[in-house]
Amino acid sequence: MFFAGFDLLFSILFPILFLVVLGMILYAIIGNIRTWNKNNHSPRLTVPATVVAKRTEVSHHHTDNTMMHTFTTYYVTFQVESGDRMELTVDGSEYGMLVESDIGKLSFQGTRYLGFQRN
C-alpha cells in the first residue's frame, strides 16, 4: 500500500524536477549565447579610462574525495571620462599588470575586455 503511493508520487515529481533542472540549464546556455551575440554586435571602443578597483572571485569544485579544482575569475573596474564605471572580466596576466589608479586607454566591445594601454 505504501509503495503504491510512493510510485505515484515519484512518477509525478521526477518528471517535474527533471524539467525544472533542464529549464535552468537551458536558461543559462541561452543567456550566455545572448551575451556573446550582443558583444559581437557591439562596436569596438577605445576610451580614456582609469583603473579604480580590482577584485577576484574564487570557486572550488570537488570531483571526488581526493580531487578539488579551484577557479579564479579576475575583475577590474574602470572609470571613463564621463564618470561611468564598468567592471570587466580580465585574464590573470592582465589583472597582475594593472594597478589601481592606472590611467590609459581602455579597449572593449560590449562587456568584453580587449585591452588597456597605459599613458
Helices and strands as residue ranges (DSSP letters): H 2-41, E 44-62, E 68-80, E 85-90, H 92-97, E 103-109, E 112-118
